Amino acid sequence: MLHISPSILAADFSKLREEVARVETGGADWLHLDVMDGIFVPNISFGAPVIAALRPHSKLFFDVHLMIVDPHRYINDFLRAGADLITIHAESCDDPAACLDAIRAAGCRAGIAISPNTPAEVILPLLPRVDLALVMTVHPGFGGQSFMADMMPKVTAIRKEIERLGLTVALEVDGGIGVGNTPTVTSAGADVLVAGSAIFRAENPAAVIRDMNAAALPFAQ
């Protein structure tokens, strides 16, 4: 089943509650929340207080993507803020397995992400520890970048390993996603699509979400 997760990085922050309501009523399944610290990535976004402020106003699944160094320190903050899933980067800490185990032990779903320069093989051993794997299709840090189609072999390699192991791990792609490349990423094996500009900056977000769902293709094994 495909899930569309609009990224609020592309939303109008002066009316964030209304922006979230607009995509929720438009048919979004999840809400992607990019937390950036200006160290792991060259940009700063927002932290747990913003997520906590939004939580009472949305029933969407909160897909929290931590692009920060040493994420282990902040797990409880994001749990208290209302995260349903916390994704960390394989590159962001010395022991991602321990961090993932701590997230799950705290009662939250856990995800592992890789940036474009990181091979899929880095996270394959971690798949039994996670609920989601995320392949970045842009360099993390800024919205509005162009989709990197050469990341699709990584998506397919991860999907094949998920199926080989008989896991129920979701496979997410993030970066430059829209209606036009939805067939490419879904046929490669993705089943969670993060879209920022394509949805939040559209006149009719509901139409974009509908068209993305309609454009999805089965995994081409």
Sequence and secondary structure as in RCSB ss.txt:
>XXXX:A:sequence
MLHISPSILAADFSKLREEVARVETGGADWLHLDVMDGIFVPNISFGAPVIAALRPHSKLFFDVHLMIVDPHRYI
NDFLRAGADLITIHAESCDDPAACLDAIRAAGCRAGIAISPNTPAEVILPLLPRVDLALVMTVHPGFGGQSFMAD
MMPKVTAIRKEIERLGLTVALEVDGGIGVGNTPTVTSAGADVLVAGSAIFRAENPAAVIRDMNAAALPFAQ
>XXXX:A:secstr
  EEEEBGGGS GGGHHHHHHHHHHTT SEEEEEEEBSSSSS B   HHHHHHHGGG  SEEEEEEESSSGGGGH
HHHHHHT SEEEEETTSSS HHHHHHHHHHTT EEEEEE TTS GGGTGGGGGG SEEEEESS TT SS    GG
GHHHHHHHHHHHHHHT   EEEEESS  TTTHHHHHHHT  EEEESHHHHTSS HHHHHHHHHHH      
